[in-house]
Amino acid sequence: MTERNTDHVTMKSEQVPVVADTDVVVVGAGPAGVSAAVSAARNGCSVTLLERYHHLGGMASGGMVLVLDDMVNEGNEVVTTGVVNEFVDRMAAQDGAVFPPPEDCLTSMEMWQKWSRWGCIDFHKTGHPQPIIHAVAFDPDAWKRVSLDLVKEASVNLRLHSWFSDALVEDGRVTGVVCQTKLGRQAIRAKMVIDASGDLDVASAAGAEFIQGQYIVTTVFRLCDVDTDAAEAFEYANPEEYKKLDRQARRIIGGAWGMWWLKTPLPGIVWCNCPHMPGYDGLSPEDMVAAEYEGRERMMNLLAFARDNIPGFENAKMLGAAEQMGVRQTRLLKGEYVVTKDDVKSRRHFADSVCRGRDYYTPYRALLPKGVDNLIVAGRHYSVESEAQKMSREIPPCMSQGEAAGVAVALALNAGSALRDVDARAIQKQMRAQGADPGDVPSANALVEEKAEA
Ligand SMILES: Cc1cc2nc3c(=O)[nH]c(=O)nc-3n(C[C@H](O)[C@H](O)[C@H](O)COP(=O)(O)OP(=O)(O)OC[C@H]3O[C@@H](n4cnc5c(N)ncnc54)[C@H](O)[C@@H]3O)c2cc1C
């Protein structure tokens, strides 16, 4: 982790223009932030959504993370519905999403050969072939378009090119945010703030407790002009030879999950969710520069190897690396409840569960900071232990957190109450009304304990 500077300058005090006065400001327009903004707006709030970049989607578009995972519990029970389904349906209608029909979700070699290179397998199961499950391969630009459509239709006040820099806090209550723009600093006053920055920028600036987490970072990239039919035919006809080449490829890229290339909805274009680069601090500009150099060198080495050795990749070219560095974990909230690895692994159910992913449940308390009012978080920086976050940070559950946070702020504003006084049962009820699964009803494989239910 990079040492922070000890040399400082003192800034002059300044008058910052107020550019919006809103019920809710959402900081960060990734999967969690867009879901939160749309959910709050649909529940009657005026909403301003701030994003530092020119596009919506965070890791799902700029980060080019192109498979929606952790959507199903055992038995292919789909648990991330609501706004997640809206994204999938809308992207599919634009040929921007591919997923197996329920009848293909089986454990068989035939289905493995049909679906595994789309990433629609249960990575948590060992053995071969792994089960085919409901997961969605999608196109990053389709994600951007759908995000923009949803935000516009919900009349959210969108402010791009606006980099959050300060939280406005009075007597322990957040009253708005300040962001940096090309026009200088701008303030947004808000009754409620949703931190969906992924790095806990707002909550940490507002004085909320957090832990400093860290995990591997990745310069995700795509290759074009790949003959995926030829590559798959070779793999299935020559499994041992393919495995040998694959091992070499993975050594060259330096760390990858089970499959280093997956198909995308665009023919001939594959995405590569690698390399794995440990030891970098996703908050540090210096570390991000070093990771950029390292990742790009590794990906070009892999391309050269694939072109020379792997059937189907002879004409492959570098389409490009993701616009955003793939940062998985930085600051994590230390909120009203901290989700543990044991909670996730044991599938512990919580009476105040407001959303879920795969086979785990997220209590409302894990979205609430301690000691700071009018603030809620949604997304990968929620209140969770570092090891537990690594198992519970996929895109769909982050979206469900956002949807629940949007409902929570609307309920608090309607009742004129503090966020921590919102009854989780009211959130669950509204989530159900929106078609989302809040996890109020534990699945058959959940661990239901009185302690967690208290
Ligand atoms: C390399 C990699 C591979 C992954 N693989 C998968 C996978 O296969 N399937 C899966 O489902 N998940 C995967 N994940 C996890 C998933 O992508 C993230 O956990 C998820 O995108 C988190 O969503 P989020 O909205 O919380 O955060 P992010 O997606 O990080 O979005 C945060 C948003 O906030 C904005 N923002 C940040 N700071 C500021 C600021 N100061 N001011 C204004 N805006 C700001 C960002 O620009 C961004 O738009 C992967 C992640 C990585 C990095």
Ligand as a Chemical Component Dictionary entry (heavy atoms), coordinates in Angstrom:
data_LIG
# 
_chem_comp.id                   LIG 
_chem_comp.type                 NON-POLYMER 
_chem_comp.pdbx_formal_charge   0 
_chem_comp.three_letter_code    LIG 
# 
loop_
_chem_comp_atom.comp_id 
_chem_comp_atom.atom_id 
_chem_comp_atom.alt_atom_id 
_chem_comp_atom.type_symbol 
_chem_comp_atom.charge 
_chem_comp_atom.model_Cartn_x 
_chem_comp_atom.model_Cartn_y 
_chem_comp_atom.model_Cartn_z 
_chem_comp_atom.pdbx_ordinal 
LIG C1  C1  C 0 -11.668 -6.850  -13.037 1  
LIG C2  C2  C 0 -12.994 -7.118  -12.406 2  
LIG C3  C3  C 0 -13.705 -8.257  -12.771 3  
LIG C4  C4  C 0 -14.959 -8.501  -12.225 4  
LIG N1  N1  N 0 -15.689 -9.581  -12.660 5  
LIG C5  C5  C 0 -17.010 -9.637  -12.391 6  
LIG C6  C6  C 0 -17.857 -10.528 -13.087 7  
LIG O1  O1  O 0 -17.401 -11.308 -13.928 8  
LIG N2  N2  N 0 -19.197 -10.493 -12.834 9  
LIG C7  C7  C 0 -19.731 -9.633  -11.921 10 
LIG O2  O2  O 0 -20.959 -9.632  -11.768 11 
LIG N3  N3  N 0 -18.940 -8.780  -11.206 12 
LIG C8  C8  C 0 -17.612 -8.761  -11.438 13 
LIG N4  N4  N 0 -16.796 -7.852  -10.803 14 
LIG C9  C9  C 0 -17.339 -7.041  -9.699  15 
LIG C10 C10 C 0 -18.163 -5.856  -10.142 16 
LIG O3  O3  O 0 -17.741 -5.357  -11.382 17 
LIG C11 C11 C 0 -18.155 -4.713  -9.131  18 
LIG O4  O4  O 0 -18.123 -5.173  -7.819  19 
LIG C12 C12 C 0 -19.383 -3.828  -9.355  20 
LIG O5  O5  O 0 -19.285 -3.209  -10.612 21 
LIG C13 C13 C 0 -19.520 -2.810  -8.264  22 
LIG O6  O6  O 0 -20.514 -1.890  -8.614  23 
LIG P1  P1  P 0 -20.555 -0.469  -7.904  24 
LIG O7  O7  O 0 -21.647 0.300   -8.545  25 
LIG O8  O8  O 0 -20.583 -0.677  -6.433  26 
LIG O9  O9  O 0 -19.121 0.171   -8.199  27 
LIG P2  P2  P 0 -18.422 0.593   -9.577  28 
LIG O10 O10 O 0 -18.817 -0.311  -10.668 29 
LIG O11 O11 O 0 -16.989 0.729   -9.247  30 
LIG O12 O12 O 0 -19.056 2.031   -9.865  31 
LIG C14 C14 C 0 -18.709 3.174   -9.105  32 
LIG C15 C15 C 0 -19.051 4.412   -9.901  33 
LIG O13 O13 O 0 -18.784 5.560   -9.120  34 
LIG C16 C16 C 0 -18.033 6.498   -9.896  35 
LIG N5  N5  N 0 -17.205 7.268   -8.965  36 
LIG C17 C17 C 0 -16.229 6.805   -8.155  37 
LIG N6  N6  N 0 -15.702 7.796   -7.421  38 
LIG C18 C18 C 0 -16.356 8.919   -7.785  39 
LIG C19 C19 C 0 -16.251 10.294  -7.382  40 
LIG N7  N7  N 0 -15.352 10.681  -6.459  41 
LIG N8  N8  N 0 -17.077 11.194  -7.945  42 
LIG C20 C20 C 0 -18.008 10.817  -8.896  43 
LIG N9  N9  N 0 -18.126 9.536   -9.323  44 
LIG C21 C21 C 0 -17.321 8.594   -8.761  45 
LIG C22 C22 C 0 -17.206 5.603   -10.824 46 
LIG O14 O14 O 0 -16.711 6.303   -11.946 47 
LIG C23 C23 C 0 -18.229 4.542   -11.179 48 
LIG O15 O15 O 0 -19.054 4.921   -12.251 49 
LIG C24 C24 C 0 -15.505 -7.602  -11.282 50 
LIG C25 C25 C 0 -14.777 -6.471  -10.897 51 
LIG C26 C26 C 0 -13.539 -6.224  -11.456 52 
LIG C27 C27 C 0 -12.796 -4.991  -11.080 53 
# 
loop_
_chem_comp_bond.comp_id 
_chem_comp_bond.atom_id_1 
_chem_comp_bond.atom_id_2 
_chem_comp_bond.value_order 
_chem_comp_bond.pdbx_ordinal 
LIG C1  C2  SING 1  
LIG C2  C3  SING 2  
LIG C2  C26 DOUB 3  
LIG C3  C4  DOUB 4  
LIG C4  N1  SING 5  
LIG C4  C24 SING 6  
LIG N1  C5  DOUB 7  
LIG C5  C6  SING 8  
LIG C5  C8  SING 9  
LIG C6  O1  DOUB 10 
LIG C6  N2  SING 11 
LIG N2  C7  SING 12 
LIG C7  O2  DOUB 13 
LIG C7  N3  SING 14 
LIG N3  C8  DOUB 15 
LIG C8  N4  SING 16 
LIG N4  C9  SING 17 
LIG N4  C24 SING 18 
LIG C9  C10 SING 19 
LIG C10 O3  SING 20 
LIG C10 C11 SING 21 
LIG C11 O4  SING 22 
LIG C11 C12 SING 23 
LIG C12 O5  SING 24 
LIG C12 C13 SING 25 
LIG C13 O6  SING 26 
LIG O6  P1  SING 27 
LIG P1  O7  DOUB 28 
LIG P1  O8  SING 29 
LIG P1  O9  SING 30 
LIG O9  P2  SING 31 
LIG P2  O10 DOUB 32 
LIG P2  O11 SING 33 
LIG P2  O12 SING 34 
LIG O12 C14 SING 35 
LIG C14 C15 SING 36 
LIG C15 O13 SING 37 
LIG C15 C23 SING 38 
LIG O13 C16 SING 39 
LIG C16 N5  SING 40 
LIG C16 C22 SING 41 
LIG N5  C17 SING 42 
LIG N5  C21 SING 43 
LIG C17 N6  DOUB 44 
LIG N6  C18 SING 45 
LIG C18 C19 SING 46 
LIG C18 C21 DOUB 47 
LIG C19 N7  SING 48 
LIG C19 N8  DOUB 49 
LIG N8  C20 SING 50 
LIG C20 N9  DOUB 51 
LIG N9  C21 SING 52 
LIG C22 O14 SING 53 
LIG C22 C23 SING 54 
LIG C23 O15 SING 55 
LIG C24 C25 DOUB 56 
LIG C25 C26 SING 57 
LIG C26 C27 SING 58 
# 
